[in-house]
């Protein structure tokens, strides 16, 4: 499996597991803004067909499978 191509689908699957109410209303796209695949990932999460304000999406660390990286930096932005 080519992880570079497959990871947006993996992220979407994990988001749906955590938030099943968004199953048919979430799209995840790879972005080329920070395309340094050796040490970073850049992606966009798009909510479709939701006509209400939703909470800020946030990535949180897991005690069983923590995020790993050198100088790990997770940021998020909201665009309407």
Rosetta blueprint (number, residue, H / E / L):
1 X L
2 X L
3 X H
4 X H
5 X H
6 X H
7 X H
8 X H
9 X H
10 X H
11 X H
12 X H
13 X H
14 X H
15 X H
16 X H
17 X H
18 X H
19 X L
20 X H
21 X H
22 X H
23 X L
24 X L
25 X L
26 X E
27 X E
28 X E
29 X E
30 X E
31 X L
32 X L
33 X L
34 X L
35 X L
36 X L
37 X L
38 X L
39 X L
40 X L
41 X L
42 X L
43 X E
44 X E
45 X E
46 X E
47 X E
48 X L
49 X L
50 X L
51 X L
52 X L
53 X L
54 X L
55 X L
56 X L
57 X L
58 X L
59 X L
60 X L
61 X L
62 X L
63 X L
64 X L
65 X L
66 X L
67 X L
68 X L
69 X L
70 X L
71 X L
72 X L
73 X L
74 X L
75 X L
76 X L
77 X L
78 X L
79 X L
80 X L
